[in-house]
Amino acid sequence: MARKTALALVIASAAAVSAFAEDGTYQPDPFTSMKSRADVLSELQEARRSGVNPWADEYNPVMHMRSDRSREEVTRDYLSSRDSVSAFGGEDSGSVYLGHREATQPQAAQLAVAPAPGIEE
């Protein structure tokens, strides 16, 4: 008798739970390609001929990059900006740093921020 009661309870609780599953690929606006199949295939063939495979383990996107600045310039810029970078990475996200900086600058030197389009003040 207890087994029948337990089974009835399990069936009743399973029936009471509703599942609202939807198709995971639903798109209200159907995709319309801007290129022909031939254009896409030619781009694919060109990418294969280039020999670059961005999904390969040995892919190195910066291998052929060259800097237009010297090591000394980069080091100087880093050293001059590390206090502000450290302040913005702090607990207060740089609000004390900005408050101190704004207090020491004249009002005319501060940047005016325009409201975003469509937003009225």
Backbone torsions as a table, in degrees:
resi	resn	phi	psi	omega
1	MET	NA	-42.0	-179.7
2	ALA	-65.2	-35.0	179.7
3	ARG	-66.3	-41.3	178.5
4	LYS	-65.5	-39.0	179.2
5	THR	-65.6	-43.4	179.2
6	ALA	-64.2	-42.6	178.7
7	LEU	-64.2	-41.5	178.4
8	ALA	-64.3	-38.7	178.7
9	LEU	-65.3	-42.2	178.6
10	VAL	-64.6	-43.5	-179.8
11	ILE	-66.4	-41.7	-179.6
12	ALA	-66.4	-40.1	-179.8
13	SER	-71.2	-34.2	177.6
14	ALA	-68.7	-35.6	179.7
15	ALA	-72.9	-26.8	-177.9
16	ALA	-77.3	-21.2	-179.1
17	VAL	-84.3	125.9	-179.9
18	SER	-99.9	144.9	176.2
19	ALA	-118.9	126.3	179.0
20	PHE	-114.1	78.1	-179.0
21	ALA	-89.5	140.4	177.0
22	GLU	-124.0	163.5	176.1
23	ASP	-68.3	126.7	-177.3
24	GLY	-74.9	-8.1	-177.4
25	THR	-110.5	19.8	-178.3
26	TYR	-67.6	127.3	175.8
27	GLN	-127.5	117.5	-178.8
28	PRO	-64.8	-33.8	178.1
29	ASP	-108.3	116.9	-179.5
30	PRO	-65.8	147.1	-179.1
31	PHE	-74.8	132.1	176.3
32	THR	-122.6	117.2	-177.6
33	SER	-71.7	145.3	177.2
34	MET	-95.8	-7.2	-178.7
35	LYS	-121.4	155.4	177.0
36	SER	-82.2	165.4	178.3
37	ARG	-61.3	-38.2	179.5
38	ALA	-64.4	-38.9	177.7
39	ASP	-63.0	-44.6	-179.4
40	VAL	-64.4	-43.8	179.3
41	LEU	-64.3	-37.4	178.3
42	SER	-67.8	-37.4	176.1
43	GLU	-64.7	-39.6	178.3
44	LEU	-63.3	-45.2	179.2
45	GLN	-63.8	-38.6	178.3
46	GLU	-64.5	-41.0	178.5
47	ALA	-65.3	-39.3	178.5
48	ARG	-67.1	-37.9	178.3
49	ARG	-67.5	-29.1	-178.3
50	SER	-67.8	-21.6	177.9
51	GLY	82.2	1.8	179.8
52	VAL	-94.8	124.4	178.5
53	ASN	-122.6	101.7	-177.5
54	PRO	-65.3	-11.0	178.5
55	TRP	-97.8	2.1	-180.0
56	ALA	-79.5	151.2	179.1
57	ASP	-63.3	-33.4	-176.9
58	GLU	-90.7	9.6	-179.7
59	TYR	-64.0	128.2	-179.4
60	ASN	-132.2	96.6	-174.8
61	PRO	-68.5	-17.5	-178.4
62	VAL	-101.8	10.2	-175.7
63	MET	-59.5	-39.3	-175.7
64	HIS	-103.0	9.3	179.4
65	MET	-77.8	143.7	176.6
66	ARG	-130.7	138.5	180.0
67	SER	-85.1	150.0	175.1
68	ASP	-100.6	7.3	179.0
69	ARG	-120.9	150.3	179.7
70	SER	-81.9	164.9	178.3
71	ARG	-60.8	-38.6	-179.0
72	GLU	-64.6	-39.6	178.4
73	GLU	-64.4	-42.8	-180.0
74	VAL	-65.5	-43.0	179.0
75	THR	-62.7	-43.6	179.9
76	ARG	-62.6	-43.9	179.1
77	ASP	-64.6	-39.2	178.4
78	TYR	-63.3	-47.8	-178.3
79	LEU	-63.9	-35.9	-179.2
80	SER	-74.6	-23.1	-177.0
81	SER	-107.5	-0.6	-173.4
82	ARG	-68.7	-27.2	176.8
83	ASP	-66.4	-44.1	179.5
84	SER	-69.3	-38.1	177.9
85	VAL	-63.5	-42.0	177.9
86	SER	-63.9	-41.1	-179.9
87	ALA	-64.0	-42.7	-178.8
88	PHE	-71.3	-19.3	177.2
89	GLY	-92.6	2.8	-177.7
90	GLY	-80.3	-175.8	-176.6
91	GLU	-62.9	-35.0	-176.8
92	ASP	-94.3	8.6	179.1
93	SER	58.2	27.4	174.3
94	GLY	89.0	8.6	-177.0
95	SER	-66.4	-38.1	177.6
96	VAL	-67.5	-41.8	178.2
97	TYR	-60.5	-47.0	179.4
98	LEU	-65.5	-39.3	178.6
99	GLY	-62.6	-41.5	178.7
100	HIS	-68.1	-41.1	-179.0
101	ARG	-66.4	-41.0	-179.7
102	GLU	-69.8	-31.4	179.5
103	ALA	-70.4	-27.5	-178.5
104	THR	-90.4	-11.4	-179.8
105	GLN	-99.5	147.3	174.8
106	PRO	-66.6	155.2	-177.6
107	GLN	-57.2	-38.0	-176.1
108	ALA	-66.4	-22.9	-177.1
109	ALA	-82.4	-11.6	-178.9
110	GLN	-76.6	149.3	-179.1
111	LEU	-80.2	139.8	174.7
112	ALA	-92.9	130.3	-179.5
113	VAL	-102.7	121.4	179.4
114	ALA	-82.3	143.7	177.6
115	PRO	-66.4	152.6	179.2
116	ALA	-65.4	151.1	179.0
117	PRO	-58.4	134.9	178.6
118	GLY	89.7	-5.1	-179.9
119	ILE	-109.8	124.0	179.9
120	GLU	-101.2	147.3	179.2
121	GLU	-90.5	NA	NA
